[in-house]
Structure formats: C-alpha cells, structure tokens
Amino acid sequence: MYTALYRKWRPLSFDDVISQPHITQTLKNQIKNNKTAHAYLFTGSRGTGKTTCARIFAKAVNCPDELEGNPCLKCGVCVDADNFALSDIIEIDAASNNGVDDIRDLRDGAVYTPERCRYKVYIIDEVHMLTPNAFNALLKIMEEPPAYVKFILATTEVHKVPATITSRCQRFDFRRILTQDIKERLLYIAQQESLELSEDAAMLIARLSDGGMRDALSLLDQCAAYSEDITSETVSAAAGIAGRDSLFEIIEAAVSKNTGEALSVTDRLYSMSKDMSKLCTELIDQFRNLMLMKVCPEKTELIACMPDELERLRAIASKTELADILSKLTVLQECSEKMGRALNKRVEFEMCLIKLCSAKSQHKAIDNSENYGKINTEKRVQTESPVKPETAAEPEGQETVKPAVDMKTLKASDFKPLIEWAEILEELTKVSPSVSGALSGSRAYVHKNIMLIDTKNQFFLRLFKIPENFACLNNAIKNVMGRPYALKARCTAAAAEEQKADDLIKKAIDSGIETAVE
C-alpha cells in the first residue's frame, strides 16, 4: 500500500526535525538530564512539527536506550511507538473529542500506572477545541498529576487556551520552517524517492507551503503524480496557480494601467481553471515584494521570490511610486477578503483589476511620515500654548459646501443623531487610523446637508486642519452617505459630558467652524 510522502518522511528523532533547534535541543537536554516537566504546550502554525516533536518526546522519555536525548529507534518501545501500538502513549484529537466526558475518561485512565513504560504520555492535539467544561476537567488532573503522567498539548491557536492551563505548562513556540530548509529537505527526499525535481520547482513548492513542511510534501506528492519530471511549470499546473510569466503580465498591466491586457490574461487563466482566490493571493505576495523593494532594496532576503525574478521586480519598482504600490496592495487585500463570500469570484477579481488599472485609485495613499511630523508639531504647540476647544481654523485649500439653510435660523430640535456615524468612523479607520482615533467617543448630528461633529478630544480640531486628514474624513462621509456635507466641528469639555444633546447641538451651531469639501 502506498504511503503519502508526508507520513513516510515524518522525522523519527529530534535530529531529523528542521528549523526548530531552539526546541529540539532543549527537549534533548531535559531528557538527557532527567529534568522533564509534567506538562508541555506546543504552539505554532500547521506543519511546523508540533505533533511530530510530541511523538518523538514520548518515545525518547520512555526509551531505555536513549542516545543523548534521542530515542534509539531500535528497542521495543520505539518500534511499537512508531507503529502506534504502545498503549502508554495516548493521542487524543481534541477537535472530535472535545467534551467533558472525554476528559473525564482521560482522568480516570490516568490513575493507572503505565503497562510497559516509565511514563504514561498524553498527547492532546488541537487542544484549543476543548469546551470550557472540558478545560476545567483537564485542569484538575494537570494541577497535581501522578508522577508517572506527562501531558503534551498542541495547538495552532494558543490564544484560545485558558491562562490557567498555559501557566501549568512549559510553552514552546514553533517557528515557520525556513524556505531554504524546506527546499533542501524536498531535494533530499526527491533524491531518495528517485524523483526528478529541479531547484526552481523545489523553491516554488517551499514558497507555496508558507512555512509548513507537511504542505510542501503533500504538494510534492501531487506533482510526482502529475509528471515524472517536476519543474516550476509542473508545480504551477499541479497547484492550480498562475505561471510566473502570466503573473508578471498582470502586474505590469496594472502598473501601466492597461486594463484590457490585465483582463485578457485573467480570462486565459480562468479558462485554464486557475483559482481566482489563489491568483489574488499571489498578486498580494508580489506587490508585497514591490513594496519591500521600494522601501529597503538592499534587504533582498526579505523578498520572497525566485532568484530570476529579482531583476524583473526591480524593473517594475523603478517605474512605480510607493504610494501607488500601497494603494494597489490595499485594493488586492480588500478583494481577497471579499472573495471568501463572493457569489462569483471571477467577477470580484475582475472588478479588482479594473480598480488596479484605473488612472485614479479609489484608495488615496497618504505619506503618513509627513502627517506624523505635523501631528508631533501640533502636539508641541498644544502643550506650549493651549487654545480654546471651541475654535478651529478651516483647512486651507478646501472648498466649502454651503449649508442648505441659514445657520442662524436653526434650532437644536432640527438636528437628528446620525446613526451611520459608527460606519463612517469604520470607513475612516481604513485610510486614516489617527483621525479616526481622535474621534473616539464622538457623536454626529444632521439636518439637511449640514453635519455637526461633537468630540471630547480637542486635539481633533488641530488634526482636522491638516488638508489630508480633512479630505480623508470627507471621503469617508461621502462613501457612506453618498453625498458631501457642510461640516461643523466642536470639542465638548469633559465637564459638559452629561449635558443634554440639545444643549450640545446648540453650542455647536453657535461656535462651530464651517468646513467641507465638494
């Protein structure tokens, strides 16, 4: 019977585990010096070796002939453990055995001494899936376990594990496996399996696996079934991803704003059954490379690409502004989020391409470094010479939207609370978190085309004077409300917090500053 490569080549000793020396060396030293803990917590992304190291530890701690912390792999304990025939090593899948009754069964079994081994080892995989009651039941046995019982908890979502559990464990964080390590391991396994695997193909598989060795071996298995000669083209075809040339054709079309070419390449890939979600993810990865190329071109080790793609990326980066790259990256990330719930992924991706290639991006990228400098200056000015919170100058260079009625004739009762204000702030957060943060706890009221903003943070009025910040707020309002408003802003003193809404509106009308953009 054929055995999948990821099972066949699963490491059997700590020395075979790659990219986790900080963990394997510690565990080996503990076993060698007989200073092992009663509970461990292994956390990290998928395919990084959590369950593998748990099994190796369970063997090594019970092996009568352990070699410098490693299991000997020859004794009866090691052989039976590798064949899953050792009753003293119990593996529990918490994803399907997550109830309190399952943990009670574990607790009842823990009172019995090991049959053959020195320790009875419980390996609980995906431990974060346990119910609260199950965690409480587990906590009771972990507080004061028998001397012959050890627990190894493995999880990909450590934040879901209660602190009462984590505090009783030695925690080990598994890192994503280095791309170069995955590549070398793949080439070694391919040689042992008599597979023709090119270095470019191995590197591409390593990149696609995203730091997970199991994913890499599964993809290698799939490629081996697809073709005896595994090249980068084979990997692209087997994985259902776009070829590198097609990917760069879309990128170059987006940079040169050639919408027709981008849609044409996408249509060709779609007819070849390429996954649109994967294509979007690949574009995000490459635009990330372009971003890093612009910011720190000398740090090539941060750029995840094939060696022959570096010059191509440099050429594209040289004719593209950083702001444009960031804007396109934002569009792609939004598209990736929407694709999970889109009825037609192709249409969603084509809409994304049109935005990428549009002459004027809908997402105006802001150079925050300049804004931060202005903000810091305003903070110093505010500290040295505070101003009345009721006053704020109109942003320079902004066109004013005239109120539909005479402001002097308005009454507080004319205004109604703006229920969409929270949605506007959420939209504002996407492009300017600093302005949105300054409006935390604020309220807004509307009457016809007039909007009153009431905030407790007087620094907002100074922040509001920066044209870019003002434009961001106006764009957020127009995106949600569908039209521009004449805006008046006021900072309410903390002492007036409990004043009635009518009084606040009246003061805003009397002392606010009219500011708006067409």
N, C-alpha and C positions, 0 to 999 in steps of 0.2 A: 504494500500500500504506500502511495506517495505521501511524503510528509512535507508540509509547507516549509519554505526556507526559514521563516522567522522562528518556527518551532525547532527545526533541525539544528540551527546555528545559535540557539539561545545559550549564552555563557553558562558554564557549569562551575566556574570558580571565580573568585574576585579578580584574578589576574586577567581574565578574559573580558571583563567589563571595561568599556571605553568611556572616556571623558568624565569619569566620576572619581578621580583619585582622592579627593578630599573625603569621600565617604568610604570607599573600599579600604583605604589604608587605616582609617580609624577603626573600622569594624574588625579588621585583621588583628590590629594591636590589642583590642579588647578581648578577642577570643584567645589570642596567644598568651595574654597575661591573666586570663581568667577573671576579667573585670567587666563582664557584660551586664547590661541593665535588664530590668524585668519587663520594660515596655519601650518600643520604638515607634516613631511616626515618620514614615517616608512620604514626602510630598514632592510634586513636580508634574510637568506636562506628560502626556501619553508617550509611551515608547522610550522613556529615558532610563529604564532599568529598575524601577521600584520593586515590582513583584519578583524579578529575577534575583536581585540582591537579597530579598527576603527569603527566597528559597535557598540560596547559597548559604546565608547566615544560619538558617535552620539546620542545614546539613553539617556545616562546619562546627557549630556549637555542640553537636551530638557525635561527631566523628571521633572514634577512639584513636585514630592515627593522623590527626590534623597536622598539616605542614605549614608552619609559620602563619597560622590563621586561616589557611585554605583547607577545604575538605580534600581528603586523599583521592576520592572518586573511585576507589577500588574495594573498600570494605563493604560489608553487607548493608550497613546503614546508608551509605552514599548511593549504592546501586538501587536499593529499594526506594529511596527518596526520589531519585531521578525517574523511577518508573511509577511514582505516585502510589506506592504500595506500603508506605510506612505509616502506621496508624498514629504515631506520636507527633506527626506533623499534620496539622489540620488546617486546610484552606477554606475560608468562608467568603462567598461573594455577597457582600452587603447590598448589592443592587437588587438581588432577588430574595435575599434572606435578611430583611431589614426590620423585622418585627421584634417586639419584646419577648415573644415566646422563643424565637431563635436564639437570642442572647441568654435566655434562661437555660436553654438546653446546653449552651456552651458553659455556663456557670456550673451546672450540675455535673458536666463531664470533667470539669477542671479539678474536682475534688479527688479524682482517682489518679494514682501515680502512673508514670509512663510504663509502657509494656516492655520496651527494649532499650530505650534511650535514656540519657541523663536528664533531658528536659522535654517537656511537652510544649510544643511551639504552636501558637495560634496565629495564622496569617489572615487578617481581615482586609480584603481588597475593597476599594471604593467605600471606605468606612463612612464618608460623609453622607451616604444614602440612608444610614440608620435613622429611625424615628427618635423623637425626644425621649420617649419611654425606654426605647432600646438603649440609648446612650446612658440613661440613668442606671439601667440594669448592668451595663458594661462597667460603669464607674465603680459599682460596689465590689466587683471582683478585681478591678485594677488597683483599688486603694490598698488592699492587703492580699496580694495573690500568694498562693503556695510557693515555696522556694523552687519548686521544680517546673513552674509555669512561666512562659515568656510570651509576650504579645508583640506582634509587628502589624501596625496599622498603615495601610497605603491609601493615598487619596490624591486626586488631581485638583480638589477644591478644599484646601485646608481651612479657608475662612468659614466653612460650614461646620467644622468640627468644634464642639464646645471647648471653652478655655479650661474647664475642669478636667477634660480628657488630655488636652495637649500639655498641660502643666505636669502631668504624671508620666510623660514620655520624653525620651531623648529624640529631638527632632533633627532630621537630615533632609536638606533641600537638594533635590536632584536637578542639575542644570540641563538645558537643552544640549544635545550632543553636537559637538562642533562639526561643521560641514566637511572640513578636511578629514576628520576622523571617520565620518560615515563613508566618505569616498574611498578611503584606504581599506576600510573593512569590506566594502562592496567588491572592490577589485580582488581582495584576497579570497572571498567566498566564491566569486565567479571563477577564479582560477581553480579552486578546489572542486567546483562543480562542472568544470570543463565548458564554461560559457565564454563566448567572445564578447567582452564588454569593453568599449572604448572609454578612455579617461573623461572625455566630454560627456558621455552618457552617464557615467558614474557621478560626475559632478552635478549634472542636471537632476538626477534622482535624489542626490543628497540635498539639493536646494528645495526640491518639491516636498521632501519629507518633513521639512520645518523642524529639524532637531530631534525627530523620532526615529530610532533605528528600526522598530517594527514596521513602520510605514514604508521605510526605504526597502526593506527586504520583501515586503508584500508587492511593491511596485516592480522590483527586480524579478520576482516570480512571474508577474504578469507579462513583463517584457520578454522573458525567456519563452513563454508560451506563444507570444506574438511573432517572434523571429529568433533564429539561432544567432544571428549577428546583431548585437544590441548596440545601436548608435543613438545619438541625440534625437534623430528623426524617429527612431523606433520608440523611444521614451515618450516623445510628444504624441505620437499616434496612440500608443497604449494608454497613456494617461488622459487622453482627450483634451490636451491643451494646444494652444496655438503654436505653430513653429516660430522660431526666433525671428525669421525674416518677416513673417506676417505681423508679428507683434510690433516690430520696429516700424513697419509701414504705417500702422495705425498711429503710433507715437509721432512720427514725422508729419503725418497728415494733420494731426491735432495741433502741432506746433506751427505749421504753415497755414493753418485754418482752411484746409482743403476738405470740406465736409463730404463731398462726393466720393473722394478716394477712401476716406475712413469707412463710410457706409458700404462701399463696394468690397473692401477687404473683409468686413464683418459678414457681409452676405455670403462670401465664398467660404468663410469658416463655418457659418451656420449650416450651409448645405453639406458640409463635411461632418455634421453632428458635433461640432465643438460646443462645449458647455459655456454659455454666456457668463455665468457666475464666475467660473474659473478664469475666463478671459478678463473680466473686470479686476479680479484679484491680481492677475499677472501684470496688468497695466498699473495698478497701485504700487506693486513692487518696483516696477521700472521707474515710475515717477518719483518714488522714494529715492532711488538711485540718483536720479537727476537732481533732486533736492540736495542730497549729500554732496554731489559733485560740485554744485554751486557754492555750498557753504564751506566745505573743507575738502578741496580737491586732492590734497596730499594724503588724506586718510583713505586710501583705496581698500584697506582691509575692512572698512565698514560697508563697502558697496557689495551687495550680493548679486553677482553676475558672472557669466562665463568670461574667461580671460580675453577672448577675442571680441567681447562686447564693450570693453572699456573705451576703446578709441571711438566707437560709434556713439557711446553715451557722451563722451567729451565733445564730440562734434555737435550733437544736439544741444547740450548745455551751453555751449559757446554762443549760440544764437537765440537763447531763451532767457528771459528775465526771471529772477527768483520769485517775484510776485505772481507771475503767470503760472509758474510750476506749482506754487502753493494753491493757487485758485483752482487749477485743474485737479490737483490731488484732493481738494475738498469735494469737488463735483463727483469724482470717482468713489470716494468713501461714502457719500450720500447714496449713490447709485447701488453700491454693494449692500448697504443696509436695507434699501427698498426691495432689492431683488428677492429676498427671502419671503416676502409676502406678495410679490407681483404676480398677477394672473398670466402675463405674457412677458417673460424675461427678455426676449429679443426686443420688443418694443421699448421696454425700460432702458435697455442698454443703448439702443439707437437714439433715444432722447438724450441720454448722457453724452453720446458722441457729438450730437448737434450742439450741446452746451459747450463741450470742449473746443469745438472748432469755431464757435461764434466769435465774431470780431470783438464783441464786448461781453466779457464774462459776467454772469449774474452775480457772481461772488467776488466782490471787490476786495482784493487782498490789501491789507494795511501793514505798513512797516512799523511794527509795534515798538521798535527800538527808539524811533523818533518820538512816538507818543509817550513812552515811559519817561523819556527825558523831560518832556513838557510836564508830565504829571509830577515828577520829582520837584521840578522848579515851582509848580503851583503849590505843592505841599510846603516848601520852604517859605514861600510868600505868605501862605495862610498862617503859618506858625509865627512869622515875624510881625505881620500886620493883619489880624483877623478883620473880616468885613461882615456886614450885616447879612444874615442868611436870606433876607427877603430880596436882595438885589443880585442881579446877574446881567452881564452885558450880552447883547445879541451877537452870535457868531459872525465873524467877518466874512464877507463874500457870499452870504446866503440870501436868497430871495425870500421875501415874506409873503405868505399866503394871507390875504385879507380876511378877517372874520366876516361871516355872513350877516352879522347883526352888529349894532353899535354896542361895544363892551360896557358903556356907561349905563345902558338901559337894562342890563341883565340882572337877574335875581338869583340867589343861591338855589332856589327851588327849581330853576330852569335846568340845572345840571343833574345828570343821572350817572351813577357809578358805571365805569367801563368794565364790563365782565370779561372782555378779551385782553385785559391788561397783563394777566399772567402769561397768556400766549404770546403777547408782544415781547415781554421780557425773555421768554424762552427763545424766541427768534433772534433777539438781540444778543443773547449769550453765544450763539453760533459764530458771530463775527466780531464781537467786542465784549469779552467777559468782564473787562474792567468797568465799562459803563454800566453794564447790567448789574454788577456787584454794587455799584454806588447807588443803584435804585432799589436795593433790597429793602423790603418792607414798605415800599412806596405804594401810592394809590393814584388812580386817574379818574377823571370825570369828563363827560362830553355833553355838548349842546350844539346841534347842527355841525358846522365844520370847525368847532373850537374844542380843543382838548386841554384840560388842566391837569398838570402833574404835581402831586404833593409828596414830597420826600422829607425824611428826617435827617438826611445826610447833606450838610451844607456844602461839602466838597464837590457834590454833584454839579452845583451851579458853576464852579470853576472848570470842572472837567467838561461841562457842556459847551464851554466857549471854544474848545478845540474843534475846528471845522470837520475833521474826520469823524470824531465822536458824534457830533451833531448829525452828520449825514447817515451814520450807522443807525441811530435811533429813528430818524425819519424813514429810512428804508424798511426797517423792521415794522414800523407802524403801517406803511403802505402795503407791505407784503401780507399783513394780517387783515387790515381793514379795507384794503382795495382802493384807497384814495389818500391824498395828503391832508393834513390838518394844520390849522393855525394853533401853535403850541404856546402855552403859558406855563412857566415852572416856578415853584415856590418851595422853600425849605421851611418846614414846620419845626419850631423849637421843641426840645424834649419836654419842656414844662407844659406845652399845649397839647400833649399827646391825647389827653382824654377829652379834648374839646369836641363838640358835635361837628358832624360833617358839614352842616350848613355854614357854620362859622368859618371853617377851613376854606370852603369854596369861596365865601365872600371875601376873605382876606386875599386869596389867590387872585381873584378878579381885580381887587384894588391895587395890589402891589406886584403882581407877576409881570414877567417880561415877554412880550410877544415875539415868538421865534418860530419859523417854519421854513420848509423847502418845497419847491414845486416838484 
